[in-house]
Amino acid sequence: MGSLFRSETMCLAQLFLQSGTAYECLSALGEKGLVQFRDLNQNVSSFQRKFVGEVKRCEELERILAYLVQEINRADIPLPEGETSPPAPPLKQVLEMQEQLQKLEVELREVTKNKEKLRKNLLELIEYTHMLRVTKTFVKRNVEFEPTYEEFPPLENDSLLDYSCMQRLGAKLGFVSGLINQGKVEAFEKMLWRVCKGYTIVTYAELDEPLEDPETGEVIKWYVFLISFWGEQIGHKVKKICDCYHCHVYPYPNTAEERKEIQEGLNTRIQDLYTVLHKTEDYLRQVLCKAAESVYSHVIQVKKMKAIYHMLNMCSFDVTNKCLIAEVWCPEADLHELRRALEEGSRESGATIPSFMNTIPTKETPPTLIRTNKFTEGFQNIVDAYGVGSYREVNPALFTIITFPFLFAVMFGDFGHGFVMFLFALLLVLNENHPRLNQSQEIMRMFFNGRYILLLMGLFSVYTGLIYNDCFSKSVNLFGSGWSVSAMYSSSHTPAEQKKMGLWNDSIVRHNRVLQLDPSIPGVFQGPYPLGIDPIWNLATNRLTFLNSFKMKMSVILGIIHMTFGVILGIFNHLHFRKKFNIYLVSVPELLFMLCIFGYLIFMIVYKWLVYSAETSRVAPSILIEFINMFLFPASETNGLYSGQEHVQRLLLAVTALSVPVLFLGKPLFLLWLHNGRSCFGVSRSGYTLVRKDSEEEVSLLGSQDIEEGNNQIEDGYREMMCEEFNFGEILMTQVIHSIEYCLGCISNTASYLRLWALSLAHALLTIFILLIMEGLSAFLHAIRLHWVEFQNKFYVGAGTKFVPFSFRLLSSKFSDDVA
């Protein structure tokens, strides 16, 4: 897996790929995921690169495959997803695959178009039959109808139109019939009335069942309408209004015989369309089922092929245009695998001249690669969210595996709640290969990706819950209390003796609501509880005072140890980058400042715990008062914790006062001395040179590297640039800002760790299960803050770039992504 302590050692390699073998070599590299390509054509537009035509071909194939997947999903045909990933297609098969997919697309589009046309015709015929059925009741053609003397029979008496009456008036009667959307009926009727000025009669009837719209495919409610009008001009207006409101207009039969004939013809055509449509759908389903068998492999192959051509576009050609040159970042441990991949690609292409590689020196900072597995990946993501580590600096993720769940558990400490979290995470771990968990919703997928973090968080919470003796916010008596109540009650002593010894009697028990246990009385305190806090404190009225004192001191101790450990890790960075002067002028003063003040505070806490017992607890001095007096130098002498305390504290303050100017001025003055003492210096190293144009420190460092390495090789090209770029003012200002931030941060960061005490107290008070998730999220965020701000800023820069290899495993194989 590699080391989590530092990132992998990287090298810059140059690949020489023969034009005929480049595709196969990159296919082999993509399967292994070993290298990160550098773009050698940054000044060339993406439309002017060598393989832009091949990329467009891949995009066309992706479009066709997306269409196939869409049609397969529409037909409710399951899409098989293979467990193994097919390799990139050989160049000989690409044209064959492209021709096959294009032919399949044309056929599918033709069949789908015919199917939609048949379906639209069927829906229109069904609408026509419904229209004929409903309008049959609208108009009654009765040739034996007796004429009346009224020009327009009142609609209250007879809502049916009489043809003989209209013929007597000499007017030409016309009809327009069809269907209209339910939501447009009212507006449609108003428009007819306003435009036709009342020379129309409109009759409506709602269909019993909703029908599918032939145009949109939406199932909606329809109204059948019949419009009677007089005159051709009115008829033209009516038809235009029907077109504006997207009415489905159908011919209206003039006679009953014509209606019957049309109805019979419609029924016959509908039956024929049903038959033809079913056969078309069966054929379409057969074609889609056949396409679904190979669509998964085609999708993966096209993605791999497109990725290969993208990488080839980042390569440059030599002067003969027969060889491609690529520059890649590769871990030194994988160089033999890189050579093997190139040999494998050359062998598959059948080339007589194999592709090869060689490493080249560079002054650029390599990308950061930290190999992880499924257990460490979640913790590495927490660190990377703050910032990707600089190349070869100490990686905090190794220590975060323990410190993060532990600090979370300090705030979340509850045996019951932690066990519930542990069981939930254990369930995810045991079923981590279940496909539904990988394809779940975003929130559930987030829990799944952090399952090992949750597992350790729950496990550590069980431990801290036992220490706090908290199980679902209740104490548990597992080993029996170490306090005895009976030893406080004695009837054999006289009242004077009882009062002197502080014992209880019948009168005290009856008349006092609160009784106090005195551990100094023999038999009352029989020894500490074997694990955690004694359950008797759950009954005590001063329980909160005791727990506050305990958790507050514990938070301070854990915080100072955590920050000190961060400063110590910075020493490993200085040793690795050969900046030993940073150890003496930065790390050591930081440690002295931290330990002489806050380390001494821990000493006083632990000393008081060990030295003072129950008998001497009443005369024990206050740690807070003693710590304040350390800086105030009181005129009157105090008892103190131990003899000679005043001299020790003055010595510690003196060391602290001396470390501050060293921290502020030591490093800038040392770099200035190096610069003035070696006005012209340089260093020539194989591989990477620790010279960056934006680093004043590195410029002055070169002199010390000459001393340490015994390297006297000087390059004139670097010498002038180094001398010009040294800026003492900038170095001094940077160090002063860092020192002020550190000194003030030691105080504020120590106070920040008191959140461990505050949240553990809040969690003990919140017992509702619904708030369990909220409290867990709160503790999670606070633990992240303690690591990012209080711990990692002591040694972690996080200014690197992540190593992103050319790997086919990073390509998505989900069909939903292709459709989108």
NUVOVO-413024 format. One record per residue (C-alpha): residue in one letter; x, y, z. Coordinates in steps of 0.2 Angstrom, whole numbers, padded with zeros to 4 digits, always signed. Layout:
AXYZ;...
! end
This chain:
M+0000+0000+0000;G+0014+0012+0003;S+0018+0023+0018;L+0005+0035+0025;F+0019+0045+0034;R+0025+0053+0019;S+0019+0054+0001;E+0027+0043-0012;T+0044+0048-0020;M+0040+0054-0038;C+0050+0056-0053;L+0048+0064-0070;A+0049+0052-0085;Q+0049+0054-0103;L+0040+0041-0114;F+0045+0039-0132;L+0030+0030-0141;Q+0031+0024-0159;S+0016+0031-0169;G+0009+0014-0172;T+0011+0008-0154;A+0005+0024-0145;Y-0013+0018-0143;E-0009+0001-0137;C+0004+0008-0124;L-0008+0020-0117;S-0021+0007-0116;A-0009-0003-0105;L-0005+0012-0095;G-0023+0016-0092;E-0027-0002-0085;K-0013+0000-0073;G-0015+0018-0068;L+0003+0022-0065;V+0007+0039-0072;Q+0000+0057-0073;F+0002+0065-0090;R+0009+0083-0092;D+0001+0093-0106;L+0015+0097-0118;N+0003+0107-0129;Q-0004+0120-0117;N-0002+0134-0131;V-0012+0124-0144;S-0030+0125-0145;S-0040+0109-0142;F-0047+0110-0159;Q-0030+0111-0167;R-0022+0095-0159;K-0017+0080-0168;F-0031+0068-0163;V-0046+0080-0162;G-0054+0069-0176;E-0053+0053-0166;V-0060+0062-0151;K-0075+0068-0161;R-0077+0051-0167;C-0078+0045-0149;E-0090+0058-0145;E-0101+0053-0159;L-0101+0035-0153;E-0105+0041-0135;R-0120+0050-0143;I-0126+0034-0151;L-0124+0024-0136;A-0133+0037-0125;Y-0148+0036-0137;L-0147+0017-0136;V-0147+0017-0117;Q-0162+0029-0117;E-0172+0018-0129;I-0168+0003-0119;N-0173+0011-0103;R-0189+0017-0111;A-0193-0001-0116;D-0190-0007-0098;I-0177-0019-0103;P-0164-0022-0089;L-0146-0016-0093;P-0133-0029-0088;E-0118-0022-0080;G-0103-0034-0081;E-0091-0036-0066;T-0076-0036-0077;S-0071-0020-0087;P-0068-0024-0106;P-0051-0017-0112;A-0050-0003-0125;P-0055-0009-0142;P-0041-0012-0155;L-0039+0000-0168;K-0044-0013-0181;Q-0061-0015-0173;V-0065+0003-0170;L-0072+0006-0188;E-0082-0010-0187;M-0090-0005-0171;Q-0094+0012-0177;E-0102+0005-0193;Q-0112-0007-0182;L-0118+0006-0170;Q-0123+0018-0184;K-0132+0005-0193;L-0141+0000-0177;E-0146+0018-0173;V-0153+0021-0191;E-0164+0005-0189;L-0170+0010-0172;R-0174+0028-0177;E-0184+0021-0192;V-0193+0008-0182;T-0196+0020-0168;K-0203+0034-0180;N-0215+0021-0188;K-0221+0016-0171;E-0224+0034-0166;K-0233+0037-0182;L-0244+0021-0180;R-0247+0026-0162;K-0252+0044-0166;N-0264+0037-0179;L-0272+0025-0167;L-0275+0039-0154;E-0283+0050-0167;L-0294+0036-0173;I-0299+0033-0155;E-0303+0051-0152;Y-0313+0051-0168;T-0324+0036-0162;H-0327+0045-0145;M-0332+0061-0154;L-0344+0052-0165;R-0352+0043-0150;V-0354+0059-0140;T-0360+0070-0154;K-0373+0058-0159;T-0384+0065-0145;F-0381+0083-0149;V-0391+0085-0165;K-0408+0076-0170;R-0411+0075-0188;N-0430+0072-0190;V-0436+0075-0207;E-0454+0074-0201;F-0452+0088-0189;E-0467+0100-0190;P-0462+0118-0194;T-0465+0132-0182;Y-0467+0150-0184;E-0452+0154-0173;E-0436+0159-0182;F-0425+0153-0168;P-0434+0140-0156;P-0430+0145-0138;L-0416+0134-0131;E-0425+0132-0114;N-0438+0122-0123;D-0427+0112-0136;S-0408+0113-0135;L-0408+0102-0151;L-0406+0111-0168;D-0419+0108-0182;Y-0413+0107-0200;S-0430+0110-0208;C-0431+0127-0198;M-0414+0132-0204;Q-0418+0127-0222;R-0434+0138-0221;L-0424+0153-0216;G-0413+0150-0232;A-0397+0150-0221;K-0382+0137-0225;L-0379+0128-0209;G-0362+0121-0205;F-0354+0110-0191;V-0337+0109-0183;S-0334+0095-0171;G-0319+0089-0161;L-0310+0088-0144;I-0303+0102-0133;N-0292+0102-0117;Q-0303+0103-0101;G-0293+0119-0096;K-0297+0128-0112;V-0315+0126-0113;E-0321+0143-0104;A-0308+0154-0114;F-0313+0145-0130;E-0331+0148-0128;K-0328+0167-0124;M-0318+0169-0139;L-0331+0161-0150;W-0344+0172-0143;R-0334+0188-0145;V-0328+0184-0163;C-0343+0177-0170;K-0355+0189-0161;G-0367+0175-0156;Y-0370+0167-0173;T-0364+0151-0167;I-0371+0137-0155;V-0358+0128-0145;T-0362+0111-0136;Y-0350+0102-0124;A-0349+0085-0116;E-0335+0079-0105;L-0328+0062-0109;D-0330+0048-0096;E-0311+0044-0096;P-0295+0053-0100;L-0287+0050-0116;E-0268+0051-0121;D-0264+0067-0132;P-0257+0061-0149;E-0245+0075-0149;T-0237+0075-0132;G-0242+0058-0125;E-0249+0066-0109;V-0265+0058-0102;I-0278+0072-0099;K-0296+0076-0098;W-0305+0081-0114;Y-0321+0089-0119;V-0331+0085-0135;F-0338+0100-0143;L-0350+0103-0158;I-0351+0121-0165;S-0366+0125-0177;F-0364+0141-0187;W-0372+0150-0202;G-0362+0156-0217;E-0345+0153-0224;Q-0336+0168-0216;I-0342+0163-0199;G-0335+0145-0203;H-0318+0151-0207;K-0317+0161-0191;V-0322+0146-0181;K-0309+0135-0189;K-0296+0148-0185;I-0301+0149-0167;C-0300+0130-0166;D-0282+0130-0173;C-0277+0143-0160;Y-0283+0133-0146;H-0275+0117-0152;C-0292+0108-0154;H-0292+0091-0162;V-0305+0094-0176;Y-0313+0079-0185;P-0325+0078-0200;Y-0344+0078-0194;P-0355+0066-0204;N-0371+0074-0212;T-0382+0059-0211;A-0385+0044-0200;E-0380+0032-0213;E-0363+0041-0216;R-0360+0041-0197;K-0363+0022-0196;E-0352+0019-0211;I-0338+0030-0204;Q-0340+0021-0187;E-0338+0004-0195;G-0323+0010-0205;L-0315+0017-0189;N-0317+0000-0180;T-0309-0010-0194;R-0294+0002-0195;I-0291+0003-0176;Q-0291-0016-0176;D-0278-0016-0190;L-0267-0003-0181;Y-0267-0013-0165;T-0261-0028-0174;V-0247-0019-0184;L-0242-0009-0168;H-0240-0025-0158;K-0229-0032-0171;T-0219-0017-0173;E-0216-0016-0154;D-0211-0034-0153;Y-0198-0031-0167;L-0192-0016-0158;R-0190-0025-0142;Q-0180-0039-0150;V-0168-0026-0158;L-0166-0017-0141;C-0164-0034-0131;K-0150-0038-0143;A-0142-0021-0142;A-0143-0022-0123;E-0132-0037-0122;S-0117-0028-0129;V-0121-0010-0124;Y-0111-0011-0107;S-0095-0016-0115;H-0097-0003-0129;V-0100+0011-0117;I-0084+0006-0107;Q-0074+0004-0123;V-0078+0020-0130;K-0074+0029-0114;K-0057+0021-0113;M-0054+0025-0131;K-0059+0043-0129;A-0048+0044-0113;I-0033+0037-0123;Y-0035+0050-0137;H-0036+0064-0124;M-0019+0059-0117;L-0012+0057-0134;N-0017+0075-0137;M-0006+0080-0123;C+0009+0072-0131;S+0021+0081-0144;F+0029+0074-0160;D+0047+0073-0163;V+0055+0081-0178;T+0051+0066-0189;N+0033+0065-0184;K+0036+0046-0182;C+0037+0046-0163;L+0026+0054-0149;I+0035+0061-0134;A+0026+0061-0117;E+0031+0067-0100;V+0023+0059-0085;W+0024+0059-0066;C+0027+0042-0059;P+0031+0035-0042;E+0049+0028-0042;A+0042+0012-0035;D+0031+0009-0050;L+0045+0012-0063;H+0047-0006-0067;E+0028-0008-0069;L+0029+0007-0081;R+0042-0002-0092;R+0032-0018-0092;A+0017-0009-0098;L+0026-0001-0112;E+0033-0018-0117;E+0016-0025-0116;G+0008-0012-0127;S+0022-0013-0140;R+0020-0032-0140;E+0001-0031-0143;S+0003-0019-0158;G+0016-0030-0166;A+0029-0016-0168;T+0047-0021-0172;I+0054-0006-0162;P+0047-0005-0144;S+0043+0010-0135;F+0054+0015-0120;M+0056+0028-0106;N+0069+0037-0097;T+0069+0048-0081;I+0074+0066-0083;P+0079+0079-0069;T+0067+0093-0065;K+0066+0108-0053;E+0047+0107-0053;T+0037+0101-0037;P+0030+0084-0041;P+0012+0080-0037;T+0008+0072-0020;L+0003+0053-0020;I-0002+0045-0004;R-0008+0027-0007;T-0024+0022+0003;N-0035+0007+0005;K-0054+0007+0009;F-0049+0009+0028;T-0038+0024+0027;E-0046+0032+0012;G-0059+0041+0023;F-0047+0048+0035;Q-0036+0054+0021;N-0051+0063+0013;I-0053+0073+0030;V-0035+0079+0028;D-0037+0083+0010;A-0052+0093+0013;Y-0041+0105+0022;G-0028+0105+0009;V-0018+0092-0001;G-0001+0089+0007;S+0015+0097+0000;Y+0027+0085-0008;R+0035+0073+0005;E+0029+0083+0020;V+0022+0073+0035;N+0005+0067+0032;P-0007+0070+0047;A-0019+0056+0041;L-0008+0042+0049;F-0011+0050+0066;T-0029+0056+0062;I-0034+0038+0061;I-0033+0037+0080;T-0034+0055+0086;F-0050+0060+0076;P-0061+0046+0083;F-0054+0048+0100;L-0057+0067+0101;F-0075+0064+0094;A-0078+0051+0107;V-0072+0063+0121;M-0086+0074+0116;F-0099+0060+0112;G-0094+0048+0126;D-0109+0037+0129;F-0108+0018+0130;G-0126+0016+0123;H-0125+0029+0110;G-0108+0023+0104;F-0113+0005+0103;V-0128+0010+0092;M-0116+0019+0081;F-0104+0005+0081;L-0117-0008+0076;F-0123+0004+0062;A-0105+0006+0055;L-0102-0013+0057;L-0118-0017+0047;L-0111-0006+0033;V-0094-0014+0034;L-0101-0032+0033;N-0112-0027+0018;E-0099-0016+0009;N-0100-0026-0007;H-0119-0025-0008;P-0122-0016-0025;R-0137-0006-0018;L-0126+0003-0005;N-0114+0010-0019;Q-0129+0016-0029;S-0139+0023-0014;Q-0144+0041-0012;E-0131+0055-0007;I-0134+0055+0012;M-0133+0036+0013;R-0118+0035+0001;M-0109+0048+0012;F-0112+0037+0027;F-0106+0022+0017;N-0090+0030+0012;G-0086+0035+0030;R-0091+0018+0037;Y-0074+0014+0044;I-0073+0032+0052;L-0090+0028+0060;L-0084+0011+0066;L-0069+0019+0075;M-0080+0033+0082;G-0092+0021+0089;L-0079+0010+0096;F-0070+0025+0105;S-0086+0031+0111;V-0090+0015+0120;Y-0073+0017+0128;T-0076+0035+0134;G-0093+0030+0139;L-0086+0017+0151;I-0074+0031+0157;Y-0088+0043+0160;N-0100+0029+0166;D-0113+0035+0154;C-0125+0023+0146;F-0139+0032+0137;S-0136+0046+0150;K-0138+0035+0164;S-0124+0028+0176;V-0121+0009+0177;N-0115+0000+0193;L-0104-0014+0185;F-0091-0017+0199;G-0100-0010+0214;S-0096+0007+0222;G-0081+0011+0231;W-0090+0022+0243;S-0099+0015+0259;V-0113+0025+0267;S-0115+0014+0282;A-0097+0019+0288;M-0104+0037+0290;Y-0117+0031+0303;S-0113+0026+0320;S-0123+0024+0336;S-0109+0019+0347;H-0101+0035+0348;T-0106+0049+0359;P-0114+0065+0352;A-0098+0075+0355;E-0087+0062+0346;Q-0100+0061+0332;K-0099+0079+0329;K-0080+0080+0330;M-0078+0065+0317;G-0092+0072+0306;L-0103+0056+0308;W-0121+0054+0306;N-0134+0050+0319;D-0153+0049+0319;S-0156+0067+0321;I-0144+0072+0307;V-0152+0059+0295;R-0170+0065+0300;H-0168+0083+0299;N-0155+0085+0284;R-0161+0084+0266;V-0143+0082+0260;L-0130+0071+0268;Q-0111+0073+0265;L-0099+0058+0263;D-0082+0061+0271;P-0068+0051+0262;S-0056+0054+0277;I-0067+0044+0289;P-0061+0026+0289;G-0072+0014+0279;V-0081+0027+0269;F-0070+0027+0254;Q-0064+0009+0250;G-0054+0012+0234;P-0057+0019+0217;Y-0069+0012+0205;P-0060-0001+0193;L-0065+0008+0177;G-0071+0025+0175;I-0081+0036+0187;D-0090+0029+0202;P-0108+0027+0199;I-0112+0035+0216;W-0108+0052+0208;N-0124+0050+0199;L-0134+0053+0216;A-0123+0067+0222;T-0129+0085+0222;N-0111+0091+0217;R-0110+0079+0203;L-0110+0092+0190;T-0096+0102+0199;F-0085+0086+0200;L-0088+0081+0182;N-0085+0099+0176;S-0068+0100+0185;F-0063+0082+0179;K-0068+0085+0160;M-0061+0103+0160;K-0044+0097+0166;M-0044+0082+0154;S-0048+0093+0139;V-0033+0105+0143;I-0022+0090+0145;L-0027+0082+0129;G-0026+0098+0120;I-0009+0103+0125;I-0002+0085+0121;H-0011+0086+0104;M-0003+0103+0100;T+0014+0098+0106;F+0014+0082+0096;G+0010+0093+0081;V+0026+0104+0084;I+0036+0088+0086;L+0030+0082+0069;G+0036+0098+0061;I+0054+0093+0067;F+0052+0078+0055;N+0048+0089+0041;H+0064+0100+0044;L+0075+0085+0045;H+0068+0078+0029;F+0070+0094+0019;R+0087+0097+0027;K+0082+0113+0036;K+0091+0109+0052;F+0092+0128+0057;N+0073+0128+0058;I+0074+0115+0072;Y+0085+0126+0083;L+0078+0143+0078;V+0059+0138+0076;S+0054+0121+0083;V+0064+0122+0099;P+0058+0139+0104;E+0040+0134+0100;L+0042+0119+0111;L+0050+0129+0125;F+0036+0142+0124;M+0023+0128+0124;L+0030+0117+0138;C+0036+0131+0150;I+0019+0138+0151;F+0006+0125+0146;G+0016+0110+0150;Y+0019+0117+0167;L+0000+0118+0169;I-0002+0100+0165;F+0012+0096+0178;M+0002+0106+0191;I-0014+0096+0188;V-0006+0079+0188;Y+0005+0084+0204;K-0010+0089+0213;W-0019+0073+0209;L-0005+0063+0215;V+0001+0072+0230;Y-0015+0078+0239;S-0027+0065+0247;A-0044+0066+0255;E-0036+0071+0271;T-0026+0085+0264;S-0038+0091+0251;R-0045+0105+0261;V-0028+0114+0262;A-0024+0110+0243;P-0021+0127+0234;S-0030+0131+0218;I-0022+0127+0202;L-0030+0142+0194;I-0024+0154+0207;E-0006+0147+0207;F-0005+0148+0188;I-0011+0166+0188;N+0002+0170+0202;M+0015+0163+0191;F+0014+0179+0180;L+0009+0192+0193;F+0023+0189+0206;P+0013+0192+0221;A+0021+0202+0235;S+0015+0190+0249;E+0021+0172+0249;T+0008+0158+0246;N+0009+0140+0252;G+0011+0134+0234;L+0010+0116+0228;Y+0028+0111+0233;S+0044+0119+0240;G+0054+0130+0228;Q+0039+0133+0217;E+0043+0151+0215;H+0061+0148+0209;V+0055+0135+0196;Q+0041+0146+0190;R+0053+0161+0188;L+0065+0150+0178;L+0051+0144+0167;L+0046+0162+0163;A+0064+0167+0160;V+0066+0153+0147;T+0049+0158+0139;A+0054+0176+0138;L+0071+0171+0130;S+0062+0159+0117;V+0051+0173+0111;P+0065+0184+0103;V+0073+0169+0096;L+0057+0164+0088;F+0054+0181+0081;L+0072+0186+0075;G+0082+0170+0075;K+0078+0163+0058;P+0078+0180+0048;L+0095+0184+0056;F+0103+0167+0052;L+0097+0168+0034;L+0104+0186+0033;W+0121+0180+0040;L+0121+0166+0027;H+0117+0178+0013;N+0131+0190+0018;G+0144+0177+0021;R+0141+0168+0005;S+0136+0182-0008;C+0139+0170-0022;F+0134+0152-0020;G+0124+0138-0028;V+0121+0120-0028;S+0119+0107-0042;R+0110+0092-0038;S+0104+0077-0048;G+0085+0076-0048;Y+0076+0090-0039;T+0083+0106-0033;L+0076+0114-0018;V+0075+0131-0026;R+0059+0140-0030;K+0057+0158-0036;D+0044+0162-0023;S+0054+0156-0008;E+0067+0168+0000;E+0071+0155+0013;E+0077+0142+0000;V+0088+0155-0008;S+0098+0157+0008;L+0097+0139+0012;L+0108+0134-0002;G+0123+0140+0007;S+0119+0129+0022;Q+0117+0115+0010;D+0134+0117+0003;I+0141+0116+0021;E+0131+0101+0025;E+0133+0091+0009;G+0150+0097+0004;N+0144+0102-0013;N+0155+0115-0020;Q+0148+0115-0038;I+0142+0132-0043;E+0131+0136-0058;D+0132+0154-0064;G+0115+0154-0070;Y+0108+0152-0053;R+0120+0163-0043;E+0114+0179-0050;M+0096+0175-0048;M+0098+0169-0030;C+0107+0185-0025;E+0094+0196-0033;E+0079+0188-0025;F+0084+0188-0007;N+0074+0200+0003;F+0077+0201+0021;G+0062+0212+0025;E+0050+0200+0018;I+0058+0186+0027;L+0057+0195+0044;M+0039+0200+0041;T+0034+0182+0037;Q+0043+0176+0053;V+0036+0189+0064;I+0018+0186+0058;H+0021+0167+0060;S+0028+0170+0078;I+0014+0181+0083;E+0001+0169+0077;Y+0009+0154+0086;C+0011+0163+0103;L-0007+0170+0103;G-0013+0153+0095;C-0006+0143+0110;I-0018+0152+0121;S-0033+0153+0110;N-0030+0135+0104;T-0029+0128+0122;A-0045+0137+0126;S-0052+0130+0110;Y-0050+0112+0117;L-0062+0116+0131;R-0075+0112+0118;L-0071+0094+0122;W-0078+0098+0140;A-0093+0108+0134;L-0099+0096+0121;S-0097+0080+0132;L-0107+0089+0146;A-0121+0094+0132;H-0121+0076+0126;A-0125+0070+0144;L-0140+0081+0145;L-0147+0078+0128;T-0156+0061+0129;I-0168+0062+0115;F-0164+0049+0102;I-0168+0061+0088;L-0155+0073+0094;L-0142+0059+0094;I-0138+0062+0075;M-0137+0081+0078;E-0126+0079+0093;G-0115+0067+0083;L-0114+0079+0068;S-0109+0093+0080;A-0095+0082+0088;F-0089+0077+0071;L-0088+0095+0065;H-0079+0101+0081;A-0067+0086+0080;I-0063+0092+0062;R-0060+0109+0068;L-0048+0104+0081;H-0037+0094+0069;W-0037+0107+0055;V-0034+0123+0065;E-0026+0117+0082;F-0016+0102+0076;Q-0012+0103+0058;N-0007+0121+0058;K+0008+0117+0069;F+0017+0107+0055;Y+0006+0105+0039;V+0007+0116+0025;G-0006+0108+0013;A-0001+0117-0003;G+0002+0102-0014;T-0007+0096-0029;K-0015+0079-0029;F-0008+0065-0040;V-0021+0061-0053;P-0016+0046-0063;F-0022+0041-0080;S-0032+0026-0074;F-0048+0018-0082;R-0054+0014-0065;L-0058+0032-0062;L-0070+0032-0077;S-0088+0030-0072;S-0097+0015-0079;K-0115+0020-0074;F-0127+0021-0088;S-0136+0036-0080;D-0120+0046-0083;D-0120+0042-0101;V-0138+0047-0104;A-0135+0063-0096;
! end
